[in-house]
């Protein structure tokens, strides 16, 4: 395993983040990791890129970036619930909801050359350290349970339940056949 470094997404690391997205053709149809922000997707790639960069420069988009040497090779996106109000499986999510979390961990991305190389775990750890630095609170994630089944790393955009459980998260309710809400408090 590589000796990864973690850095927060900000205006100084934006060029590295942008390079990785551009190397993967804007990600999933050009979303630029905007699907969970209020704007969602559905605009042009250029519009999504511009909006993401604006959010980063204003401090309204967060991610823990994973570096192998000088290259950004992946990330974990997180943010306050108001910054990332859109989530998948919304109807199931709202059933049984007691209170909204302070923070959401909504997505992971790993460079195709690094998939299966242990990037997502350090990204999650980095996100949790940043959340603690920013004041902590309740944190939710929406990972997929892969136990007993094979799933391509290219489709594990929300991480795996086992990875979150290793970080002290507990399952709070099911979102779908293989997806869960997991939560923990960060001081």
MDAnalysis code that builds the backbone (N, CA, C; Angstrom):
import MDAnalysis as mda
import numpy as np

u = mda.Universe.empty(561, n_residues=187, atom_resindex=np.repeat(np.arange(187), 3), trajectory=True)
u.add_TopologyAttr("name", ["N", "CA", "C"] * 187)
u.add_TopologyAttr("resid", np.arange(1, 188))
u.add_TopologyAttr("resname", ["UNK", "UNK", "UNK", "UNK", "UNK", "UNK", "UNK", "UNK", "UNK", "UNK", "UNK", "UNK", "UNK", "UNK", "UNK", "UNK", "UNK", "UNK", "UNK", "UNK", "UNK", "UNK", "UNK", "UNK", "UNK", "UNK", "UNK", "UNK", "UNK", "UNK", "UNK", "UNK", "UNK", "UNK", "UNK", "UNK", "UNK", "UNK", "UNK", "UNK", "UNK", "UNK", "UNK", "UNK", "UNK", "UNK", "UNK", "UNK", "UNK", "UNK", "UNK", "UNK", "UNK", "UNK", "UNK", "UNK", "UNK", "UNK", "UNK", "UNK", "UNK", "UNK", "UNK", "UNK", "UNK", "UNK", "UNK", "UNK", "UNK", "UNK", "UNK", "UNK", "UNK", "UNK", "UNK", "UNK", "UNK", "UNK", "UNK", "UNK", "UNK", "UNK", "UNK", "UNK", "UNK", "UNK", "UNK", "UNK", "UNK", "UNK", "UNK", "UNK", "UNK", "UNK", "UNK", "UNK", "UNK", "UNK", "UNK", "UNK", "UNK", "UNK", "UNK", "UNK", "UNK", "UNK", "UNK", "UNK", "UNK", "UNK", "UNK", "UNK", "UNK", "UNK", "UNK", "UNK", "UNK", "UNK", "UNK", "UNK", "UNK", "UNK", "UNK", "UNK", "UNK", "UNK", "UNK", "UNK", "UNK", "UNK", "UNK", "UNK", "UNK", "UNK", "UNK", "UNK", "UNK", "UNK", "UNK", "UNK", "UNK", "UNK", "UNK", "UNK", "UNK", "UNK", "UNK", "UNK", "UNK", "UNK", "UNK", "UNK", "UNK", "UNK", "UNK", "UNK", "UNK", "UNK", "UNK", "UNK", "UNK", "UNK", "UNK", "UNK", "UNK", "UNK", "UNK", "UNK", "UNK", "UNK", "UNK", "UNK", "UNK", "UNK", "UNK", "UNK", "UNK", "UNK", "UNK", "UNK", "UNK", "UNK", "UNK", "UNK", "UNK", "UNK", "UNK"])
u.atoms.positions = np.array([
    [0.841, -1.178, 0.000],
    [0.000, 0.000, 0.000],
    [0.883, 1.237, 0.000],
    [0.459, 2.235, -0.729],
    [1.199, 3.496, -0.830],
    [1.115, 4.263, 0.493],
    [2.033, 5.195, 0.669],
    [2.033, 6.070, 1.832],
    [1.233, 7.314, 1.450],
    [-0.080, 7.230, 1.626],
    [-0.960, 8.309, 1.198],
    [-0.914, 9.495, 2.164],
    [-1.097, 10.679, 1.597],
    [-1.233, 11.910, 2.364],
    [-2.664, 12.408, 2.168],
    [-3.206, 13.054, 3.186],
    [-4.565, 13.589, 3.106],
    [-4.502, 15.101, 3.226],
    [-5.235, 15.777, 2.329],
    [-5.329, 17.236, 2.373],
    [-6.789, 17.622, 2.161],
    [-7.224, 18.707, 2.792],
    [-8.601, 19.143, 2.557],
    [-8.749, 19.804, 1.186],
    [-9.931, 19.680, 0.631],
    [-10.248, 20.399, -0.601],
    [-10.430, 21.869, -0.249],
    [-9.636, 22.708, -0.872],
    [-9.760, 24.156, -0.707],
    [-9.203, 24.798, -1.976],
    [-9.074, 26.107, -1.960],
    [-8.626, 26.771, -3.205],
    [-7.203, 26.378, -3.591],
    [-6.376, 25.958, -2.624],
    [-5.004, 25.558, -2.974],
    [-4.952, 24.152, -3.566],
    [-5.891, 23.292, -3.194],
    [-5.900, 21.915, -3.723],
    [-6.900, 21.740, -4.866],
    [-7.680, 22.783, -5.145],
    [-8.650, 22.711, -6.241],
    [-8.025, 22.231, -7.552],
    [-6.869, 22.751, -7.976],
    [-6.309, 22.293, -9.257],
    [-6.060, 20.775, -9.294],
    [-5.648, 20.186, -8.178],
    [-5.414, 18.741, -8.127],
    [-6.726, 17.968, -8.250],
    [-7.742, 18.428, -7.531],
    [-9.083, 17.844, -7.588],
    [-9.612, 17.924, -9.019],
    [-9.491, 19.112, -9.627],
    [-9.981, 19.319, -10.991],
    [-9.246, 18.419, -11.990],
    [-7.935, 18.272, -11.825],
    [-7.165, 17.397, -12.730],
    [-7.684, 15.959, -12.682],
    [-7.972, 15.478, -11.477],
    [-8.459, 14.102, -11.354],
    [-9.835, 13.947, -12.010],
    [-10.710, 14.909, -11.801],
    [-12.030, 14.834, -12.442],
    [-11.887, 14.902, -13.962],
    [-11.065, 15.813, -14.450],
    [-10.874, 15.942, -15.900],
    [-10.282, 14.676, -16.506],
    [-9.412, 13.994, -15.766],
    [-8.827, 12.740, -16.249],
    [-9.875, 11.633, -16.352],
    [-11.014, 11.825, -15.689],
    [-12.108, 10.856, -15.726],
    [-13.338, 11.464, -16.401],
    [-13.089, 12.378, -17.337],
    [-14.114, 12.946, -18.211],
    [-15.257, 13.618, -17.449],
    [-14.944, 14.288, -16.346],
    [-15.955, 15.033, -15.604],
    [-16.749, 14.186, -14.631],
    [-16.462, 12.919, -14.559],
    [-17.156, 11.953, -13.690],
    [-18.592, 11.744, -14.128],
    [-19.031, 10.549, -14.108],
    [-20.433, 10.164, -14.276],
    [-21.283, 11.177, -15.043],
    [-20.961, 11.379, -16.278],
    [-21.753, 12.281, -17.106],
    [-21.466, 13.757, -16.878],
    [-20.345, 14.075, -16.262],
    [-19.974, 15.469, -16.080],
    [-20.520, 16.114, -14.826],
    [-20.795, 15.326, -13.789],
    [-21.437, 15.887, -12.590],
    [-20.504, 16.728, -11.721],
    [-19.204, 16.518, -11.805],
    [-18.234, 17.259, -10.998],
    [-18.542, 17.163, -9.508],
    [-19.104, 16.027, -9.083],
    [-19.414, 15.776, -7.672],
    [-20.383, 16.827, -7.129],
    [-21.384, 17.179, -7.948],
    [-22.392, 18.173, -7.566],
    [-23.736, 17.546, -7.217],
    [-23.900, 16.246, -7.400],
    [-25.213, 15.615, -7.261],
    [-25.860, 15.822, -5.901],
    [-25.073, 15.951, -4.838],
    [-25.634, 16.058, -3.493],
    [-25.796, 17.508, -3.036],
    [-25.213, 18.463, -3.776],
    [-25.385, 19.878, -3.469],
    [-26.798, 20.314, -3.874],
    [-27.276, 21.453, -3.386],
    [-28.639, 21.890, -3.731],
    [-28.895, 21.975, -5.235],
    [-27.876, 22.347, -6.012],
    [-28.051, 22.497, -7.461],
    [-28.252, 21.158, -8.161],
    [-27.734, 20.094, -7.588],
    [-27.829, 18.786, -8.210],
    [-27.094, 18.727, -9.538],
    [-27.556, 17.855, -10.407],
    [-26.952, 17.695, -11.722],
    [-27.958, 18.129, -12.782],
    [-27.570, 18.021, -14.037],
    [-28.487, 18.376, -15.107],
    [-28.071, 19.614, -15.877],
    [-26.940, 20.158, -15.517],
    [-26.408, 21.296, -16.251],
    [-25.265, 20.798, -17.127],
    [-24.653, 21.704, -17.849],
    [-23.510, 21.304, -18.658],
    [-22.327, 21.008, -17.749],
    [-21.344, 20.295, -18.285],
    [-20.119, 20.020, -17.541],
    [-19.439, 21.311, -17.107],
    [-19.410, 22.285, -17.997],
    [-18.771, 23.565, -17.676],
    [-19.497, 24.271, -16.535],
    [-20.826, 24.227, -16.539],
    [-21.589, 24.841, -15.451],
    [-21.335, 24.129, -14.128],
    [-21.322, 22.797, -14.158],
    [-21.071, 22.035, -12.933],
    [-19.677, 22.317, -12.397],
    [-18.693, 22.365, -13.285],
    [-17.317, 22.651, -12.865],
    [-17.234, 24.033, -12.221],
    [-17.831, 25.021, -12.870],
    [-17.793, 26.385, -12.370],
    [-18.474, 26.489, -11.001],
    [-19.621, 25.860, -10.854],
    [-20.344, 25.910, -9.586],
    [-19.567, 25.202, -8.479],
    [-18.957, 24.072, -8.791],
    [-18.169, 23.367, -7.784],
    [-16.980, 24.225, -7.360],
    [-16.294, 24.812, -8.318],
    [-15.143, 25.648, -7.977],
    [-15.579, 26.839, -7.116],
    [-16.703, 27.451, -7.449],
    [-17.203, 28.579, -6.660],
    [-17.483, 28.138, -5.228],
    [-18.132, 26.993, -5.074],
    [-18.426, 26.462, -3.731],
    [-17.133, 26.208, -2.954],
    [-16.136, 25.633, -3.611],
    [-14.861, 25.358, -2.942],
    [-14.230, 26.662, -2.484],
    [-14.165, 27.648, -3.361],
    [-13.525, 28.929, -3.019],
    [-14.266, 29.657, -1.894],
    [-15.569, 29.419, -1.791],
    [-16.374, 30.043, -0.728],
    [-16.398, 29.189, 0.550],
    [-15.755, 28.025, 0.532],
    [-15.760, 27.157, 1.704],
    [-17.066, 26.412, 1.912],
    [-17.841, 26.216, 0.825],
    [-19.132, 25.529, 0.910],
    [-19.128, 24.165, 0.235],
    [-17.939, 23.623, -0.007],
    [-17.786, 22.264, -0.537],
    [-16.575, 21.672, 0.153],
    [-16.740, 20.481, 0.696],
    [-15.683, 19.855, 1.479],
    [-15.360, 18.457, 0.950],
    [-14.100, 18.114, 1.046],
    [-13.662, 16.754, 0.729],
    [-12.292, 16.543, 1.357],
    [-12.014, 15.301, 1.679],
    [-10.666, 14.898, 2.086],
    [-10.036, 14.291, 0.844],
    [-8.987, 14.929, 0.342],
    [-8.310, 14.461, -0.859],
    [-7.170, 13.537, -0.468],
    [-7.016, 12.456, -1.220],
    [-5.952, 11.484, -0.973],
    [-4.887, 11.669, -2.048],
    [-3.641, 11.798, -1.595],
    [-2.511, 12.002, -2.497],
    [-1.545, 10.834, -2.416],
    [-1.052, 10.440, -3.574],
    [0.078, 9.533, -3.680],
    [1.190, 10.386, -4.282],
    [2.089, 10.849, -3.427],
    [3.079, 11.820, -3.883],
    [2.370, 13.101, -4.257],
    [2.675, 13.674, -5.434],
    [2.037, 14.928, -5.827],
    [0.652, 14.758, -6.464],
    [0.256, 13.520, -6.739],
    [-0.994, 13.276, -7.466],
    [-2.169, 13.008, -6.543],
    [-3.265, 13.726, -6.769],
    [-4.525, 13.447, -6.084],
    [-5.111, 12.195, -6.735],
    [-5.378, 11.158, -5.929],
    [-5.837, 9.872, -6.473],
    [-7.234, 9.482, -6.003],
    [-7.847, 10.321, -5.163],
    [-9.200, 10.027, -4.713],
    [-9.655, 11.009, -3.661],
    [-10.915, 10.853, -3.257],
    [-11.445, 11.724, -2.213],
    [-12.674, 11.130, -1.565],
    [-13.037, 11.735, -0.449],
    [-14.286, 11.490, 0.261],
    [-14.956, 12.842, 0.417],
    [-16.158, 12.984, -0.167],
    [-16.903, 14.238, -0.042],
    [-17.738, 14.201, 1.228],
    [-17.728, 15.302, 1.973],
    [-18.551, 15.443, 3.175],
    [-19.011, 16.882, 3.250],
    [-19.990, 17.143, 4.080],
    [-20.427, 18.521, 4.268],
    [-21.548, 18.602, 5.268],
    [-21.834, 19.820, 5.662],
    [-22.987, 20.060, 6.523],
    [-24.241, 19.627, 5.772],
    [-25.256, 19.239, 6.502],
    [-26.488, 18.766, 5.871],
    [-27.056, 19.797, 4.907],
    [-26.977, 21.076, 5.249],
    [-27.470, 22.123, 4.358],
    [-26.658, 22.267, 3.086],
    [-25.374, 21.913, 3.142],
    [-24.524, 21.962, 1.951],
    [-24.797, 20.783, 1.019],
    [-25.215, 19.663, 1.607],
    [-25.457, 18.429, 0.842],
    [-26.853, 17.899, 1.161],
    [-27.901, 18.641, 0.787],
    [-29.258, 18.228, 1.152],
    [-29.832, 17.087, 0.307],
    [-29.251, 16.855, -0.860],
    [-29.808, 15.841, -1.768],
    [-29.127, 14.496, -1.499],
    [-29.919, 13.470, -1.278],
    [-29.365, 12.138, -1.074],
    [-30.171, 11.134, -1.879],
    [-29.557, 9.987, -2.122],
    [-30.239, 8.900, -2.827],
    [-31.196, 8.212, -1.859],
    [-32.170, 7.502, -2.391],
    [-33.137, 6.747, -1.579],
    [-33.888, 7.672, -0.612],
    [-34.251, 8.861, -1.067],
    [-34.837, 9.879, -0.196],
    [-36.082, 9.400, 0.546],
    [-36.988, 8.740, -0.138],
    [-38.231, 8.281, 0.511],
    [-37.903, 7.335, 1.662],
    [-37.046, 6.358, 1.416],
    [-36.661, 5.425, 2.483],
    [-35.910, 6.159, 3.591],
    [-35.110, 7.140, 3.218],
    [-34.340, 7.900, 4.199],
    [-35.271, 8.630, 5.178],
    [-36.316, 9.244, 4.661],
    [-37.212, 10.030, 5.503],
    [-38.057, 9.164, 6.431],
    [-38.288, 7.896, 6.064],
    [-39.044, 6.988, 6.944],
    [-38.214, 6.699, 8.187],
    [-38.761, 6.987, 9.321],
    [-38.072, 6.698, 10.567],
    [-37.008, 7.710, 10.945],
    [-36.948, 8.824, 10.236],
    [-35.950, 9.853, 10.543],
    [-36.342, 10.564, 11.828],
    [-35.442, 10.572, 12.804],
    [-35.681, 11.284, 14.056],
    [-35.173, 12.717, 13.973],
    [-33.968, 12.891, 13.467],
    [-33.360, 14.218, 13.354],
    [-32.302, 14.176, 12.259],
    [-32.114, 15.297, 11.598],
    [-31.069, 15.384, 10.587],
    [-29.700, 15.401, 11.270],
    [-28.692, 14.833, 10.611],
    [-27.346, 14.878, 11.178],
    [-26.740, 16.268, 10.977],
    [-25.646, 16.527, 11.673],
    [-24.900, 17.757, 11.426],
    [-24.150, 17.657, 10.100],
    [-23.572, 16.476, 9.837],
    [-22.704, 16.255, 8.679],
    [-23.160, 15.034, 7.894],
    [-22.885, 15.078, 6.600],
    [-23.133, 13.928, 5.722],
    [-21.844, 13.587, 4.982],
    [-21.616, 12.293, 4.852],
    [-20.560, 11.785, 3.977],
    [-21.294, 11.173, 2.803],
    [-21.171, 11.822, 1.647],
    [-22.035, 11.451, 0.525],
    [-21.377, 10.659, -0.585],
    [-20.073, 10.817, -0.771],
    [-19.503, 10.094, -1.905],
    [-17.992, 9.957, -1.806],
    [-17.530, 8.934, -2.525],
    [-16.101, 8.639, -2.653],
    [-15.797, 8.532, -4.136],
    [-14.586, 8.888, -4.483],
    [-14.114, 8.635, -5.834],
    [-12.652, 8.237, -5.748],
    [-12.286, 7.218, -6.525],
    [-10.902, 6.743, -6.566],
    [-10.492, 6.621, -8.037],
    [-9.343, 7.168, -8.355],
    [-8.775, 7.057, -9.700],
    [-8.792, 5.584, -10.120],
    [-9.160, 5.330, -11.349],
    [-9.298, 3.934, -11.823],
    [-8.015, 3.130, -11.630],
    [-6.849, 3.771, -11.688],
    [-5.574, 3.050, -11.516],
    [-5.327, 2.669, -10.060],
    [-6.076, 3.244, -9.126],
    [-5.862, 3.004, -7.700],
    [-6.992, 2.205, -7.045],
    [-8.027, 1.857, -7.799],
    [-9.141, 1.118, -7.206],
    [-8.662, -0.214, -6.675],
    [-9.105, -0.533, -5.477],
    [-8.667, -1.755, -4.807],
    [-7.338, -1.574, -4.094],
    [-6.807, -0.356, -4.087],
    [-5.497, -0.085, -3.500],
    [-5.537, 0.589, -2.144],
    [-6.695, 0.587, -1.486],
    [-6.769, 1.138, -0.139],
    [-6.848, 2.645, -0.061],
    [-7.488, 3.297, -1.018],
    [-7.608, 4.753, -1.019],
    [-8.822, 5.223, -0.214],
    [-9.939, 4.526, -0.307],
    [-11.177, 4.989, 0.325],
    [-11.082, 5.057, 1.851],
    [-10.425, 4.098, 2.474],
    [-10.297, 4.110, 3.937],
    [-9.581, 5.349, 4.449],
    [-8.398, 5.682, 3.909],
    [-7.746, 6.925, 4.318],
    [-8.578, 8.170, 3.991],
    [-9.338, 8.134, 2.906],
    [-10.195, 9.273, 2.570],
    [-11.262, 9.467, 3.647],
    [-11.890, 8.373, 4.078],
    [-12.890, 8.458, 5.140],
    [-12.258, 8.950, 6.434],
    [-11.112, 8.407, 6.794],
    [-10.411, 8.846, 8.002],
    [-10.097, 10.346, 7.923],
    [-9.633, 10.802, 6.773],
    [-9.341, 12.222, 6.591],
    [-10.583, 13.088, 6.721],
    [-11.702, 12.614, 6.181],
    [-12.955, 13.367, 6.295],
    [-13.372, 13.485, 7.757],
    [-13.244, 12.406, 8.506],
    [-13.625, 12.445, 9.919],
    [-12.720, 13.389, 10.715],
    [-11.442, 13.415, 10.396],
    [-10.529, 14.351, 11.074],
    [-10.891, 15.801, 10.740],
    [-11.270, 16.058, 9.487],
    [-11.679, 17.407, 9.101],
    [-12.984, 17.801, 9.793],
    [-13.917, 16.872, 9.877],
    [-15.184, 17.149, 10.573],
    [-14.908, 17.495, 12.036],
    [-14.015, 16.761, 12.686],
    [-13.648, 17.066, 14.075],
    [-13.023, 18.459, 14.162],
    [-12.134, 18.777, 13.236],
    [-11.485, 20.086, 13.227],
    [-12.500, 21.211, 13.031],
    [-13.559, 20.935, 12.277],
    [-14.583, 21.933, 11.978],
    [-15.695, 21.979, 13.032],
    [-15.529, 21.246, 14.122],
    [-16.497, 21.332, 15.221],
    [-17.225, 20.058, 15.566],
    [-17.137, 19.045, 14.720],
    [-17.751, 17.757, 15.019],
    [-19.267, 17.784, 15.025],
    [-19.844, 16.743, 15.614],
    [-21.293, 16.578, 15.667],
    [-21.673, 15.201, 15.151],
    [-22.947, 15.026, 14.873],
    [-23.399, 13.744, 14.344],
    [-23.058, 13.665, 12.857],
    [-22.622, 12.491, 12.443],
    [-22.197, 12.266, 11.059],
    [-22.932, 11.056, 10.528],
    [-23.490, 11.172, 9.340],
    [-24.127, 10.045, 8.669],
    [-23.400, 9.734, 7.373],
    [-23.441, 8.454, 7.002],
    [-22.994, 7.989, 5.702],
    [-24.063, 7.065, 5.152],
    [-23.967, 6.725, 3.868],
    [-25.000, 5.942, 3.189],
    [-24.366, 4.824, 2.369],
    [-23.544, 3.996, 3.009],
    [-22.761, 2.999, 2.279],
    [-23.557, 1.776, 1.837],
    [-22.858, 0.979, 1.051],
    [-23.416, -0.256, 0.509],
    [-22.827, -1.453, 1.243],
    [-23.688, -2.400, 1.584],
    [-23.235, -3.647, 2.209],
    [-22.837, -4.612, 1.092],
    [-21.572, -4.941, 1.038],
    [-21.060, -5.822, -0.021],
    [-20.795, -7.235, 0.482],
    [-21.129, -7.518, 1.744],
    [-20.867, -8.838, 2.312],
    [-21.552, -9.927, 1.486],
    [-20.777, -10.915, 1.081],
    [-21.310, -12.052, 0.339],
    [-21.607, -11.790, -1.121],
    [-21.185, -10.665, -1.652],
    [-21.430, -10.368, -3.068],
    [-20.283, -9.545, -3.625],
    [-20.071, -9.672, -4.904],
    [-18.994, -8.943, -5.576],
    [-19.579, -7.695, -6.233],
    [-18.953, -6.566, -5.962],
    [-19.400, -5.287, -6.514],
    [-18.177, -4.577, -7.081],
    [-18.303, -4.047, -8.280],
    [-17.201, -3.321, -8.897],
    [-16.907, -2.053, -8.109],
    [-15.629, -1.798, -7.856],
    [-15.220, -0.589, -7.157],
    [-15.662, 0.678, -7.858],
    [-15.865, 0.621, -9.157],
    [-16.304, 1.796, -9.907],
    [-17.709, 2.227, -9.502],
    [-18.466, 1.306, -8.872],
    [-19.845, 1.619, -8.498],
    [-20.043, 1.782, -7.003],
    [-18.982, 1.770, -6.229],
    [-19.089, 1.938, -4.779],
    [-18.914, 3.413, -4.404],
    [-19.760, 4.237, -4.952],
    [-19.658, 5.685, -4.765],
    [-19.928, 6.132, -3.335],
    [-20.611, 5.320, -2.553],
    [-20.940, 5.682, -1.178],
    [-20.092, 4.927, -0.161],
    [-19.116, 4.157, -0.626],
    [-18.284, 3.376, 0.282],
    [-18.988, 2.099, 0.710],
    [-18.320, 1.340, 1.564],
    [-18.888, 0.078, 2.039],
    [-19.223, 0.167, 3.522],
    [-20.231, -0.595, 3.915],
    [-20.629, -0.635, 5.319],
    [-19.448, -1.062, 6.184],
    [-18.710, -2.079, 5.754],
    [-17.597, -2.568, 6.574],
    [-16.542, -1.490, 6.797],
    [-16.268, -0.657, 5.803],
    [-15.294, 0.420, 5.963],
    [-15.781, 1.427, 7.011],
    [-17.056, 1.781, 6.952],
    [-17.609, 2.709, 7.935],
    [-17.620, 2.079, 9.333],
    [-17.972, 0.806, 9.416],
    [-17.999, 0.153, 10.728],
    [-16.608, 0.104, 11.361],
    [-15.572, -0.056, 10.559],
    [-14.207, -0.016, 11.100],
    [-13.875, 1.345, 11.715],
    [-14.595, 2.373, 11.299],
    [-14.393, 3.720, 11.840],
    [-15.387, 4.040, 12.967],
    [-16.102, 3.031, 13.470],
    [-16.995, 3.231, 14.605],
    [-18.423, 3.608, 14.271],
    [-18.802, 3.595, 13.004],
    [-20.183, 3.876, 12.625],
    [-21.050, 2.659, 12.934],
    [-22.322, 2.914, 13.232],
    [-23.292, 1.832, 13.442],
    [-24.438, 2.003, 12.453],
    [-25.006, 0.883, 12.047],
    [-26.152, 0.911, 11.136],
    [-27.361, 1.404, 11.923],
    [-28.065, 2.387, 11.351],
    [-29.257, 2.893, 12.036],
    [-30.546, 2.485, 11.329],
    [-30.523, 2.380, 10.018],
    [-31.698, 1.878, 9.293],
    [-31.313, 1.587, 7.845],
    [-32.112, 0.739, 7.238],
    [-31.873, 0.309, 5.861],
    [-32.468, 1.326, 4.882],
    [-31.733, 1.569, 3.793],
    [-32.219, 2.457, 2.736],
    [-32.719, 1.688, 1.516],
    [-32.198, 0.526, 1.311],
    [-32.543, -0.289, 0.157],
    [-32.015, -1.682, 0.404],
    [-32.069, -2.503, -0.595],
    [-31.639, -3.889, -0.411],
    [-30.220, -3.993, 0.140],
    [-29.317, -3.137, -0.338],
    [-27.919, -3.226, 0.093],
    [-27.373, -1.934, 0.705],
    [-28.178, -0.904, 0.796],
    [-27.701, 0.383, 1.322],
    [-28.253, 0.651, 2.717],
    [-27.427, 1.300, 3.525],
    [-27.759, 1.593, 4.917],
    [-27.458, 3.038, 5.248],
    [-28.136, 3.532, 6.288],
    [-27.729, 4.768, 6.948],
    [-26.856, 4.307, 8.107],
    [-25.660, 4.859, 8.193],
    [-24.762, 4.585, 9.314],
    [-24.467, 5.918, 9.978],
    [-24.216, 5.890, 11.277],
    [-24.011, 7.142, 11.996],
    [-23.011, 6.973, 13.137],
    [-22.427, 8.084, 13.510],
    [-21.596, 8.160, 14.713],
    [-21.430, 9.623, 15.078],
    [-21.034, 9.841, 16.317],
    [-20.764, 11.198, 16.796],
    [-19.268, 11.445, 16.739],
    [-18.896, 12.638, 16.344],
    [-17.495, 13.065, 16.295],
    [-17.351, 14.254, 17.236],
    [-16.408, 14.154, 18.150],
    [-16.188, 15.268, 19.102],
    [-15.139, 16.203, 18.554],
])
